[in-house]
Amino acid sequence: MATIASTAPAGAPAKERPASKKVDGRLTSLDAYRGLIMIALASTGFGLASLRNYPQWAWLANQVEHTAWEGCTFWDLIQPAFTFMVGVAMPFAFARRMAQGATTSVLFRHVAWRAFMLVALSNLYSNWGTTKPHLALQLINVLSQIAFGYLLCFFITRMRFSYQATAAAMMLAGHWALFGLYPGPEGAFSREGNIGAVLDLKLLGYNYSGYYTTINFIGNAVTILFGCWAGALLRTEKPRQYKLKTLFGCAAACFVLGLALEPWNPMVKRLWTASFTFFSAGWVILMLAVFYWIIDVKQIKRWTFPLVVVGMNSIFIYSLGQIGIKGWLDRGLKGFTGDFAFLGGAGAIPQQVLVVAVMWYACYWLYQRKIFFKL
């Protein structure tokens, strides 16, 4: 299910790292970026949702909860950021394997196996601790969605760039057309009865809670593809200033496209519509550009260590939450903290900080021993 990677962590002495930086080097900015997203996810937004009862802080509480339907909050960007980073890492990982002698067919077998294991792990987590008499196949969890997009992007990135861009456009247009040709009772992007919900009911026998649909993987795959393009750019020998300008320019273009499409294609994360795909891509590309500028261009790295520790074991810390260990830690620590009840509802904030600190230390323990769990 998981393997232990022997890759030296970022910041290791030069003699321990492979000689070819272009092929095998790690991007500290990518590890730190991934770490930030995983810490936010593991901390459940640091309990900031508890501030909804304080009018002056309600806007902040809203940012750590999904939008009810149309719109976009910070919490709606967690999955796009995670999937985008999968794409960024793909050119580096594939180049490293090819440098070690892997052929295209060997790479495909690796990608197919990894996709299968992601779906299997996703379903293990979704059925973990269930009291239902039958296990339920689900394909909407972030790991399943990554699996489909990862496999699809492997094939797309084998083509020349103009064909890749065409494929991305056709995927988004096709997704839009499906919803338009087979509308639900409230229109093309109806919460219930849309084409995605109809297909899930036919194929799986049920619909997901929260109005999510399996065919979200189409827009999700385009997000991964954007990451692949960003990763390919960062691997080039081009000047860092050129890479920065390109990333910032692409982020701006995605913002413009997302907002321009919104009047006709509503920004719905739960359906991963085209407008949401572009708008969220603008944010995740912008975050990558900022991290790359500070860490890899300005070489200001010391502050990144806590993030890198988590970023290099993202599957591990994600799993702690999925199989209930995070909840067990939370309940156990409440016996000592009293859930910081003297702070009222805001006590959830220091409680979640404490929980994630324990989870971080578990990642640090693994980091010290160079144990990195990967699929």
C-alpha positions in Angstrom: 0.0 0.0 0.0 2.7 2.4 0.9 6.4 2.3 0.3 9.3 3.9 2.3 11.3 6.2 0.1 15.0 6.5 0.6 15.2 10.0 -1.1 17.3 12.4 1.0 15.2 15.2 2.5 15.6 18.7 1.2 18.4 20.5 3.0 20.6 17.3 3.2 24.3 17.8 2.6 25.2 18.1 -1.1 27.2 14.8 -1.1 24.0 12.9 -0.2 22.0 14.3 -3.1 22.2 13.1 -6.7 24.5 15.1 -8.9 21.9 16.1 -11.5 19.8 18.8 -10.0 17.6 19.1 -13.1 16.5 15.5 -13.0 16.6 14.5 -9.3 16.6 17.7 -7.3 13.7 18.5 -4.9 12.0 21.8 -4.9 11.9 23.0 -1.3 9.2 25.4 -2.3 7.0 22.5 -3.4 7.6 20.5 -0.2 6.8 23.7 1.9 3.7 24.5 -0.1 2.4 20.9 0.2 3.2 21.1 4.0 1.2 24.2 4.4 -1.9 22.7 2.7 -1.6 19.5 4.6 -1.2 21.3 8.0 -4.3 23.4 7.2 -6.2 20.2 6.3 -5.0 18.2 9.3 -5.8 21.0 11.7 -9.4 21.3 10.3 -8.6 24.9 9.6 -7.1 25.4 13.1 -10.6 25.4 14.5 -11.3 28.8 13.0 -14.8 27.8 12.1 -15.7 28.2 15.8 -15.4 32.0 15.2 -18.7 32.0 13.3 -20.4 32.9 16.6 -18.4 36.1 16.7 -19.8 38.5 14.1 -16.6 40.4 13.6 -14.8 37.2 12.8 -17.5 35.5 10.8 -15.7 36.2 7.5 -12.7 34.3 8.7 -14.8 31.4 9.9 -16.4 31.2 6.4 -13.0 30.8 4.8 -12.4 27.4 6.5 -15.8 26.0 5.3 -16.9 25.0 1.8 -19.2 27.3 0.0 -22.7 26.0 0.1 -22.9 26.0 -3.7 -21.6 28.9 -5.9 -18.5 30.8 -5.0 -15.0 30.0 -3.6 -13.5 30.1 -0.1 -10.0 29.2 1.0 -11.3 25.8 2.1 -12.5 25.2 -1.5 -8.9 25.6 -2.6 -7.5 22.8 -0.4 -8.2 20.0 -2.9 -7.2 22.0 -6.0 -3.9 22.9 -4.3 -3.3 19.2 -3.4 -4.1 17.9 -6.8 -2.2 20.8 -8.5 0.9 19.8 -6.6 0.6 16.2 -7.7 0.9 17.6 -11.3 3.9 19.8 -10.4 5.7 16.7 -9.0 5.0 14.5 -12.0 7.7 15.9 -14.4 10.3 15.6 -11.7 9.3 12.1 -10.7 9.1 10.8 -14.3 12.4 12.4 -15.3 14.1 10.8 -12.3 12.7 7.3 -13.2 13.7 7.7 -16.9 17.2 8.8 -15.8 17.3 5.5 -13.9 16.5 3.6 -17.1 12.7 3.4 -17.0 10.9 3.1 -20.4 7.5 4.6 -21.3 5.9 1.2 -20.8 7.6 0.8 -17.3 6.4 4.3 -16.4 2.8 3.4 -17.5 2.8 0.3 -15.3 4.0 2.4 -12.4 1.3 5.1 -13.1 -1.5 2.5 -13.5 -0.5 0.6 -10.3 -0.3 3.9 -8.4 -3.7 5.0 -9.6 -5.2 1.6 -8.6 -3.6 1.9 -5.1 -4.9 5.4 -4.7 -8.5 4.2 -5.4 -8.0 1.2 -3.1 -6.7 3.4 -0.3 -9.5 5.9 -0.9 -12.1 3.2 -0.5 -10.3 1.8 2.6 -10.5 5.2 4.2 -14.1 5.9 3.2 -15.3 2.5 4.6 -13.1 2.6 7.7 -15.1 2.1 10.9 -18.4 2.0 9.0 -21.4 0.3 10.7 -23.2 -0.3 7.4 -23.8 -4.0 6.4 -22.2 -3.5 3.0 -19.1 -1.6 1.9 -19.8 1.3 -0.5 -17.7 1.9 -3.6 -16.9 5.6 -3.8 -14.9 7.5 -6.4 -15.2 11.1 -5.1 -12.6 11.1 -2.3 -9.6 13.3 -3.2 -7.4 10.2 -3.6 -9.7 8.6 -6.1 -10.0 11.9 -8.0 -6.3 12.2 -8.1 -6.0 8.6 -9.4 -8.2 9.3 -12.4 -6.5 12.6 -13.2 -3.0 11.2 -12.7 -3.6 8.4 -15.2 -5.3 10.7 -17.7 -2.5 13.3 -17.4 0.1 10.7 -18.0 -1.3 10.0 -21.5 -1.9 13.7 -22.2 1.6 14.8 -21.3 3.0 12.3 -23.8 1.7 14.6 -26.5 3.2 17.9 -27.8 2.1 20.9 -25.8 -0.4 22.3 -28.3 -2.2 19.0 -28.2 -2.1 19.0 -24.4 -3.8 22.4 -24.4 -6.4 21.3 -26.9 -7.1 18.2 -24.7 -7.6 20.4 -21.6 -10.0 22.7 -23.5 -11.9 19.8 -24.9 -12.2 18.2 -21.4 -13.6 21.4 -19.9 -15.9 22.0 -22.9 -17.1 18.4 -22.8 -17.9 18.6 -19.1 -19.8 21.8 -19.6 -21.7 20.3 -22.6 -22.7 17.2 -20.5 -24.4 19.4 -17.9 -25.9 21.6 -20.5 -27.4 18.8 -22.6 -28.7 16.8 -19.7 -29.9 19.5 -17.2 -31.4 18.7 -13.8 -34.7 20.1 -12.5 -33.1 23.5 -11.6 -31.1 23.8 -14.9 -27.7 22.6 -16.2 -25.9 23.0 -12.8 -28.8 21.9 -10.6 -27.8 20.7 -7.2 -29.9 17.5 -7.6 -30.7 15.5 -10.7 -27.8 16.9 -12.8 -26.0 14.5 -15.2 -23.3 13.7 -12.7 -25.8 12.7 -10.1 -27.8 10.6 -12.7 -24.6 8.8 -13.7 -23.6 8.1 -10.1 -27.1 6.7 -9.3 -26.9 4.4 -12.3 -23.3 3.2 -11.8 -23.0 3.2 -8.0 -26.6 2.9 -6.9 -26.5 6.0 -4.7 -25.6 9.7 -4.8 -22.8 11.3 -2.7 -23.7 13.6 0.2 -22.9 17.3 -0.5 -23.9 17.1 -4.2 -20.5 15.9 -5.3 -20.2 13.8 -8.5 -17.7 11.3 -9.8 -17.2 13.1 -13.1 -15.6 15.9 -11.1 -12.4 14.1 -12.1 -12.6 15.8 -15.5 -12.0 19.3 -14.1 -9.7 17.9 -11.4 -7.6 16.3 -14.2 -7.2 19.7 -15.8 -6.0 21.1 -12.5 -3.4 18.3 -12.4 -2.4 19.1 -16.0 -1.9 22.8 -15.0 0.5 21.4 -12.3 2.3 19.3 -14.9 2.9 22.4 -17.0 4.1 24.3 -14.0 6.4 21.5 -13.0 7.8 21.2 -16.6 8.5 25.0 -16.5 10.3 24.8 -13.2 12.5 21.9 -14.5 13.8 23.9 -17.4 17.2 25.8 -17.4 15.4 29.1 -18.0 16.2 32.0 -15.6 14.3 32.0 -12.4 12.9 35.5 -13.1 11.4 34.1 -16.4 9.8 31.3 -14.5 8.3 33.7 -11.9 6.9 36.0 -14.5 5.4 33.1 -16.4 3.8 31.7 -13.2 2.4 35.1 -12.2 1.1 35.7 -15.7 -0.6 32.3 -15.8 -2.2 32.9 -12.4 -3.6 36.3 -13.7 -4.9 34.7 -16.9 -6.7 32.0 -14.9 -8.3 34.5 -12.7 -9.6 36.4 -15.7 -10.8 33.3 -17.5 -12.6 32.0 -14.4 -14.4 35.2 -13.7 -15.2 35.7 -17.4 -16.9 32.3 -17.6 -18.8 32.6 -14.4 -22.0 34.3 -15.8 -22.6 31.3 -18.0 -20.7 28.6 -16.1 -21.3 29.0 -12.4 -18.3 28.6 -10.0 -19.3 25.4 -8.2 -16.5 23.5 -6.5 -18.8 20.6 -5.8 -19.1 20.0 -9.5 -15.6 21.3 -10.4 -17.0 23.5 -13.2 -14.8 25.1 -15.8 -15.0 28.6 -14.1 -14.0 27.0 -10.8 -11.2 25.1 -12.5 -9.7 28.3 -13.9 -10.4 30.5 -10.8 -9.0 28.0 -8.3 -6.0 27.4 -10.6 -5.3 31.1 -10.4 -5.0 30.9 -6.6 -2.9 27.7 -6.5 -0.5 28.9 -9.2 -0.2 32.2 -7.4 0.6 30.4 -4.1 3.3 28.3 -5.9 4.8 31.4 -7.4 5.0 33.1 -4.0 6.6 30.1 -2.4 9.0 29.7 -5.3 10.0 33.4 -5.2 10.6 33.5 -1.4 12.3 30.1 -1.1 14.0 29.2 -4.4 14.7 32.7 -5.8 15.4 34.7 -2.6 16.8 31.6 -0.9 14.9 32.4 2.4 14.5 28.8 3.6 15.0 28.6 7.3 11.3 29.2 8.1 10.2 26.4 5.8 11.4 23.5 8.0 8.2 22.9 9.9 6.3 22.8 6.6 8.8 20.6 4.8 8.6 18.0 7.6 4.9 17.6 6.8 5.2 18.1 3.1 7.5 15.2 2.7 5.1 12.9 4.5 1.8 14.2 3.2 0.2 10.8 2.8 1.1 9.9 6.3 -0.5 12.9 8.0 -3.5 12.7 5.7 -4.0 9.1 6.7 -3.9 10.0 10.4 -7.1 12.0 9.9 -8.8 9.5 7.6 -8.5 6.4 10.0 -9.6 8.3 13.1 -6.2 8.8 14.8 -6.6 12.5 14.7 -10.0 12.2 16.4 -8.5 9.8 19.0 -5.8 12.4 19.7 -8.3 15.2 20.0 -10.5 13.2 22.5 -7.4 12.1 24.5 -6.0 15.6 24.8 -9.3 17.1 25.9 -8.9 15.1 29.1 -5.9 17.4 29.9 -7.0 20.6 28.2 -10.8 20.6 29.0 -11.1 21.7 25.4 -10.0 25.1 26.6 -13.6 25.7 27.6 -12.7 28.9 29.5 -12.3 30.5 26.0 -15.8 29.6 25.0 -16.3 28.5 21.4 -12.9 29.8 20.5 -11.3 27.1 22.6 -11.4 24.9 19.5 -8.5 27.0 18.1 -5.8 26.1 20.7 -7.2 22.6 20.9 -6.7 22.0 17.2 -3.2 23.7 17.3 -2.3 21.2 20.0 -3.6 18.2 18.1 -1.8 19.2 14.9 1.4 19.8 16.9 1.3 16.2 18.1 0.7 15.0 14.5 3.6 17.2 13.3 5.9 15.6 15.8 5.0 12.2 14.4 6.0 13.5 11.0 9.2 14.9 12.5 10.1 11.5 14.1 9.8 9.9 10.6 11.7 12.8 9.0 14.7 12.3 11.4 14.9 8.7 10.4 14.4 9.5 6.7 11.2 7.5 6.5 8.9 8.9 3.9 5.6 7.1 3.0 4.6 7.3 -0.7 2.4 5.5 -3.1 
